[in-house]
């Protein structure tokens, strides 16, 4: 049972990590656009 929870938790952290990376890329693109103008 504990193993299942560990697997779920690591899956959730992977999803959170992916989303924060996507958000970071998005902000980087926005900064590039605003910096050029």
Secondary structure as UniProt FT lines:
FT   HELIX           2..36
//
